[in-house]
Amino acid sequence: MSGDHSLDGMSDDHDRPDGRQGRRAGGPLRHVVPSGRGTSALENTGSVEQSRARGAGGRGRHARTVMAGGPGCVGQTAVLGVLGLLAAAAGICSLLLAGMAPWASAWLLGLFLLAGPGAAITAHLGVSRAAATALVVPLSTSVVVLVATVPLLLGTWRPRTLLVLLVVAVAASSTAAVQVSRRYGLDVLELVDALLSAVHVPRRAAAPLVLTGIAVTCWAASLPGIRRAGTSDYGLLAAAPWSFRVALVLALAAFVGAVRGGRGAPSVLALLAVVVVWRGATSAAVSVPMYPWTYKHIGVADYVLRNGHLAGDVDIYNQWPGMFAAAAWFSAVSHAGLLQVARFTPLVVHVLLALLVLALARRVGCSWPAASTAGLIAEACNWVGQDYFAPQAVAMLLALAVLLLLLSSRSGVVWWALLPFSALTVTHQLTPYWLAGLAVVLALLRVVRPWWISLVMVLIVVGYLLLHLDYTNRLGLFSGFDVLSNAQSNISSGGSPGRHFTSAAARGTSLALWAAAAGCAIWWWRQSRRRALVLAAAAFSPFPLLAVQNYGGEAIFRVLLYSLAGCALLVGEPCARLLRASWARAASAASALLVLGALALQAYFGTWFVYRVSPVDLAVSERLLEDVPPPAYLSMVSPMWPVRPTGAYVPFAEFDSAFDSPVSGYDPASTGGITTSLAGRDFSTAADLAALDEVVSARSAPTYLIISEQMEVYSDYFGVSPHGSLGRLRAALDASGGWQRVVDEPGVTVFRSPGAAAP
């Protein structure tokens, strides 16, 4: 496509990851010359690869697409092609080992599904190195979601057959990419030299890398202490061993040093280290996945895994089944447990989020250190906790991949944005609408070409909504045009001092990020009005969602989540310039990052002991679903119970979708929350127990009442009931004579209602 559709003609490939310019013609990397008026810097190049392409007479459209890419694009095509072939080989090996070595088969299959399809596609796109690296996993995820979901919706779900077909397709596409590289005379030694040069680390970058290694070592050493840490009202930062807090600070210091060095590779490595140290505990320091509401997603995937079809209208997740179908498919062909997949999801999500923001920053013209800074800011301010095994986490990654492809300067690449957008549409019920709206805005700003691809995105998301309109009408498509009401969170205003402290840290992080983004938008306006408008659109486009939906009291949290990448793009470049300026300015910027990071870490880890799940609680929850005959109510006294961890929840939900709702207080896992008249009772009088009996006696099925220590922690933290009330309730039920204990495990007790038959 002629002309330049990138922002103000700026390329994201002006410098290499190590901060040096590309080599002149004759070396494996090209020399970049200044771009002319109306022409992209990506097109005004003199490189060995393009000379070979011209000498070959322009061998087809695919060759022209590859030649139009970033530096060393032929070599990059070869690398991605080889990666795809290796992933296909891993997929074949996983099929052969499935019956003999399930764990080995699961790891190999995971490598194939995460890297294979994406590498096979990206090898043919000719995008920049940063974009290619960031797109591999999201594009792979998109393919897996669609390959698993479409047959499931059509009733022809055959996991193993689909895997074989996908392996063949990846191998064929990757082979074609390697053949393109060989056709243009790629020298393997040149490719190796280019790769080694790209990761060259100068001496002045050694200190930040050493500091990075120390930070990761301290973090790893702190994990046993985190697992043994006693409960604190102020969260993990207050209770974790000193080595954990040291690791947090050292990781940030190493990143600042890498950015001041001005080299790309050290800053990217330091960024990844920050992600691991700041977020890795959620995966590495727990024995079962965090957050009780994670398990209702595991239950949906487990139902698909057991039955090979969806559960109809039993809940909203079966209307948007993309992530669940993909997880069930992976588990079916690899025999890997869904619990382990869910446990490591947060770390994978954070790493990919950082890389995608980095690639977006490179796309809009930021240097490698500035792009890494944007990735750091997005990660530092991401306290929302939407990183667990859930459709929203997958949807956010797919949305950023779509945005990255939309900002591509070639129409042949832009159209590939429809692949992850289609996967996103069948995965999440809110994110596609924000993204489609943003695409329309970018088209109006003449950033997206052809402009009408945004209309195709609107048609896709509206068409899918119409197919599920009956179900969405039951939930309420709009919740009113009251912005202030929709912006209210679903978290109660009471609670402990630690809860108020953490809430203040969360609000402070969000307000500081939005204020900094607004200020930096003015700075960008002075540099380039068009770029400022584009970045501001990415940052502030989620706010109109507050005009139409409260999303069960979570709309404000989703607005923050969706705005993270755009705000980080606005703040990244100015912040990196300050970090590379005089020592005084650098110290000020580093101090601001430290304060912002401390607030965000408190917001993220402040509820660590509240939302932590006990393996005993999980085992009891699974046992109740399997052993108690439906219909029945499996009621929590207070929230914080791993609900619906297996597919056996479906018969209960078909009887009553609220079969496992709490009988006291707010349930954050339910749509809109549930508050009953039992909230606030201390169960110190006979009247309190009579109120519970009245609720239970009105039900048409027996009730199994669950009381756990984790519920007591939650109740005290959020002020649901007076301190000690659940212990008094347990004693009152024992003394009542009607309620019977059916489960008595460490930290959890289950009572059966009077008159109910034993399971």
Secondary structure, DSSP 8 states (H G I E B T S, - for coil): --S--SGGG--S-SS-TTS-----TTSSS-EE----TTS-TTTSEE-HHHHHHHHTT---HHHHHHHTSSTTHHHHHHHHHHHHHHHHHHHHHHHHHTTT-HHHHHHHHHHHHHHHHHHHHHTTT---HHHHHHHHHHHHHHHHHHHHHHHHHHT---HHHHHHHHHHHHHHHHHHHHHHHHHTT--HHHHHHHHHHHT---GGGHHHHHHHHHHHHHHHHHHHHHHH----TT-HHHHS-HHHHHHHHHHHHHHHHHHHHT-HHHHHHHHHHHHHHHHTHHHHS-SS-SSTTHHHHHHHHHHHHHHSS--TTSSGGGTS-HHHHHHHHHHHHH---HHHHHHHHHHHHHHHHHHHHHHHHHHTT--HHHHHHHHHHHHHT--S-TTSSSHHHHHHHHHHHHHHHHT-SSHHHHGGGHHHHHHHHTT-SSHHHHHHHHHHHHHHTT-SSSTTHHHHHHHHHHHHHHHTHHHHHHH-S---S-HHHHT--SS-S---HHHHHHHHHHHHHHHHHHHHHHHHHHHHHHH-HHHHHHHHHHHHTTGGGGGT--GGGTHHHHHHHHHHHHHHHHHHHHHHHHHTS-HHHHHHHHHHHHHHHHHHHHHHHTTHHHH---HHHHHHHHHHHHHS-SS-EEEESSS------STTHHHHHHH-TTTT--SSS--TTSTT----TTTT----SHHHHHHHHHHHHTSSS-EEEEEEHHHHHHHHHHTSS-TTHHHHHHHHHHHHSS-EEEEEETTEEEEE-TT----
